[in-house]
Amino acid sequence: MPEEEWDETMPLPGDIIEAVAAKENQLHRPDSSFLPANGKSELSSQLGQLHRNSDLVWLQVRRGNVMIKLQARIVIKRESKLHRKYTVQALGDERHVAILDDLTLDECANLQEMSRKVINVDTMKLNNKKSIKYDWRKKAATHLPDHNTTIISSILFVPFPEDGGVEKITGRSMAWFSAAVSSGVPLVFVNIQTEEISIDLNKERQSNGATRKQKLHTRSKGLELGVRLWFLPGIAEVPITLAIMLGETRFGMDIKRTEEGFMFISSVSQGTAAERAGLGKLWEEASESGHLVVISRLEEKSLIPSSVTTNGLIQCCDHASIKLRLAHTLEDVHIHVMAW
């Protein structure tokens, strides 16, 4: 029997059967109803007698230094047409039949050691009912870039009106991903999947002409398959705090946007908050390795593109609003950048 199908309710090679009891007797006299099992022949005889009333039996088994009770089923082991001998099988699996024998304690110990190795192979499976407490709030605060956000990101690509299936959408999603990586954005691919989305057919197809729109007015909503691309924003997100000093009016960095919708730092001025925060050194290292210093989060808000519309527009953060936000604050600003 495959070892992964064994569980702790079954007999195990090396088990020493010390006593046996009928199932019904255990209900009324649980301790005194066990009969000592002195050898294979006597145990087989006792099982035969018990089998007349029921095929269920309790075994008192010594396994290592522990005494346990197992419930089993009595079965007939036919060795000849004239003689019947009895053994037991696991209650939950008829393939797991015990072979009884008279062994020394050393021989039993060796068998038990072999069996223990089998048990240890699947320890996690045997103990998968245990529940432990977990400090979710503390772990999220420690291991997420911001405790209100996740590490993984995604972008949803919806079908164009002329698409005939998900192949074209998948192609566009991978073209966007590959172009972003080629431009220096350190994305890490995770997964890609289809996703059922609801589309306003009249609104999305009105550009095809009034006649087409009138034909579709009775079917204003439709379900179509889009493609969602999952990725990691870099191998990690590095937190950076921009602390402005008295008399300073700017953070000292220029921000631009890639064609794929990612915000990146294009230059860092010396003697400014950005340089003191280490962005100047990061910008130099990124330039040497062909990467961009991409901002993934500003405060607790993601700056990563979220979706692509049916007319091909990438929905992302407004470049001007980010520059305006940084230009009109004299407080510390917290950002995250993508590590490559």
N, C-alpha and C positions, 0 to 999 in steps of 0.2 A: 504494500500500500504506500502511495507517495507520502513522504513525511509531512508535506505541507497540509495534508488532510487529517493529520492526527490532532486530537485535542485532549485536554487533561481529564476528560471523563472516560477515556478508553484505557484498557490494560496496556502496559508497556513491557517490552522484553526486559527480563531481569526482575520483574515484580515477584515478590515472594508472597504467595497466597497462604495466609496463616489460619483463616477461618472462613466459613461460609454460612449463610442464613437465608431462609425463605423470605420473600418479600413481605408476605402478610404477617409473619412473626415479628418483623422489625417494627411494625406499627404498634404492637402491644408490648413486646419485651425487647426493646432495641439493644440492650447490652447482653442479656442472658441468652438470647436466641442463637448466637453464633456457635457453630460446631467446629472444633479444631480440625484442621486439615493436615493429616500426618502422612504425607507422601502422595504420589500421583494416583496410585490404585485406589486408595481410600477416598481421595477427593473425587475421582471419577464415579465411585460408588455412591457417595453422598449426593452428587449432582443428579445421578440417575433416580435416586429416591425423591429428591425435591421436584424433579421434572414431572412426576406423576400428577402433581397438583398445579404446578405453574412453571412456565419456562423462564420466569424472571427470578433473579437471585441477587443477593448482596454479597460482595467479597470484602474481606478485611485483608488489606494488602500492606506489606512493609516495603517502602521505597526509600532506600537510603536510611536515614535516621528518623523518617517520618512514617506514621501509621495513618493510612487513609482508607475510606470506604468507597467502593465503586459498585454501581449497579450494572449488571450484565445480563445476557440472555443465554440460557442453557441450550446447547445444540448437540446433536448426536454425531460422533465421529465413528463411522463404520470401518472396521478393519477386516471383518470377515462376515459371512452370512450368518454365523452362529453367535457372534459376540457383538455387543454394543458397548461402546465407550463414549463417555461424555466429556465435553469441554465447554468453554464459554466464548461468546463473541461480544464485541462492543454493541451497546444498546442502539446506537445511532447509525451503525454501518456494518452490514452483514459480511463485508469483505475482511473485516478486522477480527480474525479468529485466533484465539490463543492456542499455542502448542504447549501442552503440559509436559513437564519432565522433572525428574529428581536430580537436582544439582547441588553442589556444595555451595557454601556461603561465598567462597572466592569466585566461583563461576558466576554466581548471581551478581556479585559486585562488578565483575568485568562487563556483563551484559548491561547492567544499569549505567555504567560509565559510557558505553557506546550509545545507549538510548538518550542519555543526557546531552550528548553532542547533537543529536537530531533535534531535541527540544530547543536548544540554544539557537539553532538556525532560524527559527521562526518565533523568537521570544516576543517581538512586537505584536505579532498576530495573537499570541496567547493572552496578552495583557491589554488588548485594545478597548476594554470596557472601563478603564480607569479614567477619572476626570480630575483635572488639576486646575487651580486658579491661575489666571493670567492678568497682569496689570496692563490692559489694553491702552488706557490713557497715557501711562508712562512710556510704553513702547512706541506709541505713535508720536509722542512729543520728542522722543530720542532719535528715532530712526527715519522719520519722514522729513523732507526739506522744510515743510511747514505742516504743523499737526492737523490743519484743516484740508490738506491736499494730498493727493497720491503721488507716487513716484513715476508711475507709468503714464504715458500720454497717448492720445489717438486722434485721428482725423477721419472724418466721414466723407466719402466721395459718392455723390448721388448720380444717377444716370442722366446723360444728355438725351434730348428728345429723339435723336436719330440712333441711339444705341439699341442693338438687338439682343444684348445679353450682358453678363457680367465680365466677359473677357476684355472688352474695351475699357470698362471701368477699372478692372484690375491693372491693365496696362498703364492707364493714366496715373493710378496711385503709385505704381512702382517707378514710373518716370519722374514723378514729383519727389519721391524719396531719394532716388539716385541723383537727381539734380541738386537736391539740398546737400547731400553728402559731398558731392563733387565741388560745391561752392565753399566747403569748409565747415558746414554745420555737423557737429560730431554725433549724429543720431545712431542709435543701435536698434536694428530690426528685431521685433519680438514676434509678431503674428499678423495674419491678415484673415479676414472673415467676411462673409456676406451678411447683410443686415436688412431686414424688411423695414421699409420706410413708407410713410404716407405722403403723397404729393398732391398739391392742388393743381389739377390738370388745366383748368381754365387760366389760372394765373401764370403758370409756367409756359404755356404754349400760345399765349395771346400774340406773341410776336410772329406766329406763323400766319396771321391774317384773320380778319373778322369772320370769314366764312368757316374756317376751321374751328374757330372758337364757338360759333353757333352750333356746330355739330356736336361739340363736346359738352354743351351746357347741361345735359341731363346726367352727365357722369363727371361731376366736379371734383371728386376725390378718387384716388387710386392708390393701390399698394404696389410698390416696385422694390426690386432688390438693389441695394447699394453695397458699397464695399468700405469696411472700416479697417484702417491700417494702425496697428499698435506698435509703439516704439518707445525706447528710453531716451530722454533728453540728455545724451552724453552718458559716459560710464558712471557719472555721479553728478549731483548738483551742488555746487560749492556756494555756501552763503557768504555774502560780502556786505559789510556795513559801510555806507558812505557818511562820514561825520564831517560836517562843514564847520569851519572855525570862524570866530568873530571877525567880521570885516569881509569875509568871502561872500560872493554873490552867485557863484556857480560851482558845480561839482567837478568840472574840468574834463568832460568826456563828450565826444560826439557819437550820436547813435544813428545808424542807418538800417534799412530793411532789405533783405534779400528778395529775389524774385519769387521765392517760395513762401514768403511771409514771415521770416524769422528776423527778430531785432538783434543787431549786433553792435558792438562798440568799435567804431572805425578809427578812433584816435584818442589819446589820453594826454592831457597837458601836464607839464611838470609843476610840482609844488602845489598840487590841488588835492581835494578830498579823494578823487579817484586814484591818483597816484599813491597817496598814503595808504589807501585800502589794498594796494597790491595789484590794481588793474593794469598799471603801466607795465609791470613785469610780465603779467599774464598775456598782455597784448603782444609783447615782443616774442615770447615763447610761441604763441599761436602763429604769428606771422612766419617764424622760422620753420614751423612744421606744416604750414599750409592749412591751418585751421582758423576759424573765426571765434572771437569771444562773444558767444551768443547769450543773451539774457533770457532765461527761461521763466523767471518770476520777478514781479515788482511788488514789494510788500507781500501780500498773500494771493495775488492774482496772477494767473498764468498768462504769458505773452505768446504762447504757442498757437499756431493756426489750428482751427477747430473743424472746419468743414469746407467743402467745395460745392457751389451751387450748380443748378442744371445749366446755367449759361457760362460755366467755367470760372466764375469769380471765387477767389480764395478769401474766406472770411477769417480775418485776423485782427490784432489790436491796431488801433489808429496810431500811426507814427507821430502825428502832430500832437495828439493828446498826451503821449508819453513825455515828449519834450516840454510840453506846457506844464505837466505835473512836476517835473524836475526843476523847471525854471521858477516856479512860484512857491517853493518851500524852503525854509531855512532850518528844518529839522533833519535828524538823521534819517537816511533812507536805506531800506534793506532790500537787496536784490539777490538773485541766485543766477549763477552762470553755469553753462554746460562744460564739464571737464572732458577732455579728449584722451 
